């Protein structure tokens, strides 16, 4: 006898039932051990669609982590790691049981039938390998997520640093001419006020050009970058 337990009518055993009703192949003539091997193989093969769906989900999650990570991305990473851990707990014992059935001799399992158990064991081992790859991939998502967040913070800090650096000389000039000294001849000039604003704008523009020259604003990185581009386009010597 072979006893099976299931939670709902439709499941991975439907193809086995169809083969039994058709009465073709070894499903009726192979004995209870062959039927058990066929049922176990159906259970193991039933994980393949699940693994394909998980693989597609991890690909989408990878794109999200690289392109635009957010708080929901972190939650999805943790959820994926939990799902993979639960799946590992379900698949790992099956491989161990199949390994025992394959290697040990049982009076209820014929020698030729162990080949079918071996095939199911190979499928389970393959699933374990894929599962470990998925777990490593999900673990790497956390590193990529933290790196992406760190890069975004660095960009924000760079912008704030540029703004603060531009305002340092402007604040110095404003502080100097904001002092109420009695003898400051520039304050009595007719064009002192517009000249002061022109000076501040020129300083700000020069600093922006300097930052662009350094590559902080998406421009070239100065003469060294031009030199590198020239070297990279030179033909190789024959």
C-alpha positions in Angstrom: 0.0 0.0 0.0 1.0 3.6 -0.6 -0.6 6.3 1.6 -0.7 9.9 0.5 -2.0 13.0 2.3 -3.1 16.2 0.7 -4.8 19.4 1.8 -7.0 20.0 -1.3 -8.2 18.0 -4.3 -6.1 19.5 -7.1 -2.4 19.1 -6.7 0.8 17.7 -8.3 -0.7 14.2 -8.1 -3.2 14.9 -10.9 -0.9 13.6 -13.6 -0.3 10.4 -11.6 -4.0 9.8 -11.3 -4.4 10.4 -15.0 -1.7 7.8 -15.7 -3.4 5.3 -13.4 -6.8 5.8 -15.1 -5.2 5.4 -18.5 -3.6 2.1 -17.4 -0.5 2.7 -19.5 3.2 2.3 -18.6 4.5 1.0 -15.3 2.3 3.0 -13.1 -0.1 -0.1 -12.6 2.4 -2.9 -13.1 5.4 -1.5 -11.3 4.2 -2.2 -7.8 3.8 0.0 -4.8 7.5 1.0 -4.7 7.3 2.3 -8.2 4.1 4.2 -7.4 5.8 5.7 -4.4 8.8 6.8 -6.5 6.4 8.3 -9.1 4.6 10.2 -6.4 7.8 11.5 -4.8 9.1 12.5 -8.2 5.9 14.4 -8.9 6.2 16.3 -5.6 9.8 17.2 -6.3 9.1 18.3 -9.8 6.2 20.4 -8.5 8.8 22.8 -7.0 10.2 23.8 -10.4 7.3 26.2 -11.3 7.7 27.7 -7.8 11.5 28.2 -8.3 10.9 29.8 -11.7 8.5 32.3 -10.2 11.0 33.0 -7.4 13.7 33.5 -10.0 11.6 36.0 -11.9 10.7 37.8 -8.7 14.4 38.0 -7.8 15.2 39.5 -11.2 12.6 42.2 -10.7 13.9 42.8 -7.2 17.5 43.1 -8.5 16.4 45.8 -11.0 14.6 47.7 -8.3 17.6 47.5 -6.0 20.0 48.8 -8.6 17.8 51.5 -10.2 15.7 53.1 -7.5 15.8 51.5 -4.1 13.4 52.6 -1.4 12.0 51.5 2.0 9.7 49.0 0.3 12.7 47.5 -1.5 14.3 46.7 1.9 11.1 45.0 3.0 11.0 42.9 -0.2 14.6 41.8 0.4 13.8 40.6 3.9 10.6 38.9 2.6 12.5 37.1 -0.1 15.1 35.9 2.3 12.4 34.6 4.7 10.6 32.8 1.8 13.8 31.2 0.6 14.6 30.1 4.2 11.2 28.5 4.5 11.5 26.8 1.2 14.9 25.4 2.1 13.4 23.9 5.3 10.8 22.2 3.1 13.1 20.9 0.4 16.2 19.9 2.4 14.5 17.1 4.4 13.1 15.6 1.1 16.6 15.3 -0.3 17.8 13.6 2.8 15.0 11.1 2.7 15.6 10.4 -1.0 19.3 9.9 -0.3 18.4 7.3 2.4 16.0 5.5 0.0 18.6 5.5 -2.7 21.6 4.2 -0.7 19.9 1.8 1.7 18.3 -1.5 0.9 14.7 -2.0 1.8 12.7 -5.1 1.4 9.7 -3.1 0.1 11.8 -1.4 -2.6 13.2 -3.4 -5.5 16.7 -2.8 -6.7 15.6 -1.5 -10.2 13.1 0.9 -8.5 15.9 2.6 -6.6 16.9 4.1 -10.0 13.7 6.1 -10.0 14.4 7.3 -6.4 17.8 8.2 -7.6 16.3 10.4 -10.3 14.1 12.1 -7.8 17.1 12.6 -5.5 19.0 14.2 -8.4 16.1 16.6 -9.0 16.0 17.5 -5.3 19.7 18.1 -5.2 19.4 20.3 -8.2 16.7 22.3 -6.4 18.9 22.7 -3.4 21.7 24.0 -5.5 19.4 26.5 -7.2 18.0 27.5 -3.8 21.4 28.2 -2.4 22.1 30.4 -5.4 18.9 32.3 -4.8 19.9 32.8 -1.2 23.3 34.1 -2.1 21.7 36.4 -4.6 19.2 37.7 -2.1 22.0 38.2 0.4 23.9 40.3 -2.1 20.9 42.5 -2.6 21.3 43.8 0.9 24.9 44.9 0.1 23.8 46.5 -3.2 20.9 48.2 -1.4 23.2 49.7 1.3 25.7 50.8 -1.4 23.0 52.5 -3.4 21.7 54.3 -0.4 25.3 55.3 0.5 25.8 56.6 -3.0 22.6 58.7 -2.9 23.7 60.1 0.5 27.1 61.0 -1.0 25.4 62.8 -3.8 23.2 64.8 -1.4 26.3 65.6 0.7 28.2 66.7 -2.4 25.4 69.1 -3.4 25.3 70.5 0.1 29.1 70.8 0.2 29.1 72.7 -3.1 26.4 75.1 -1.9 28.2 75.7 1.4 31.5 76.2 -0.4 30.1 78.7 -2.8 28.6 80.7 0.1 31.8 80.8 2.1 33.5 83.7 0.2 30.1 85.4 -0.3 29.4 85.3 3.4 32.9 86.7 4.0 32.3 89.7 1.7 28.8 90.2 3.2 30.3 90.1 6.7 33.1 92.6 5.8 30.8 95.2 4.3 28.1 94.6 6.9 30.4 96.0 9.6 29.5 99.5 10.6 32.9 101.2 10.4 32.8 104.9 9.9 35.5 105.0 7.2 34.6 102.6 4.4 35.1 104.5 1.2 33.5 101.8 -0.9 30.1 102.4 0.8 30.1 106.0 -0.6 30.7 105.0 -4.2 27.7 105.5 -6.5 28.0 102.0 -8.1 29.2 100.2 -5.0 26.0 98.2 -4.5 25.7 96.8 -8.1 29.5 96.3 -8.1 29.2 94.3 -4.9 26.5 92.1 -6.4 28.5 91.7 -9.6 31.5 90.6 -7.6 29.5 88.0 -5.8 28.0 86.7 -9.0 31.5 86.5 -10.6 32.9 84.6 -7.6 30.0 82.2 -7.6 30.3 81.6 -11.3 34.1 81.0 -11.1 33.6 78.5 -8.3 30.9 76.7 -10.3 33.3 76.5 -13.3 36.0 75.2 -11.0 33.7 72.5 -9.6 32.7 71.6 -13.1 36.4 71.4 -14.0 36.9 69.0 -11.1 34.0 66.8 -12.4 31.8 67.5 -9.4 29.0 68.9 -11.7 29.1 66.2 -14.4 31.7 67.9 -16.5 35.2 66.9 -17.5 37.8 66.2 -14.9 40.3 68.6 -16.2 43.4 68.1 -18.4 44.0 64.6 -17.1 40.6 63.4 -18.4 41.3 64.9 -21.8 44.7 63.2 -21.8 43.2 59.9 -20.9 40.6 60.2 -23.7 43.4 61.0 -26.2 45.5 58.1 -25.1 42.5 55.7 -25.3 41.9 56.7 -29.0 45.5 56.3 -30.2 45.9 53.4 -32.5 47.9 50.5 -31.3 51.4 50.0 -32.6 51.7 47.2 -35.1 
